[in-house]
Amino acid sequence: MQSAIHLTTTVLAGGRIDVVSPELRSGQRVELIVLLQDPVVARPSAVDILAGAPGDRQHRRGGLNHAHLETRHSRHTPFWPAVPAHVL
């Protein structure tokens, strides 16, 4: 019966790998297969992505300037006509 030992290790300087396991006996023949893992790439968080997005950045100054919003929106006319009171 063939036995297997699964280990994860880090490559040492000079490309060396040390394998130490109590199941291994001195002089025993083994087959070693090394599977290379993809390097871990740091992914930015959603907060970092949004922080780099263009646009209105008033929220970064400690909150929205509501007076500015009210002034800006009060200059615009609504997109729909006023509904007469008798229809409601």
Buried (B, 14 or more C-beta within 10 A) or exposed (E): EEEEEEEEEEEEEEEEEEEEEEEEEEEEEEEEEEEEEEEEEEEEEEEEEEEEEEEEEEEEEEEEEEEEEEEEEEEEEEEEEEEEEEEE
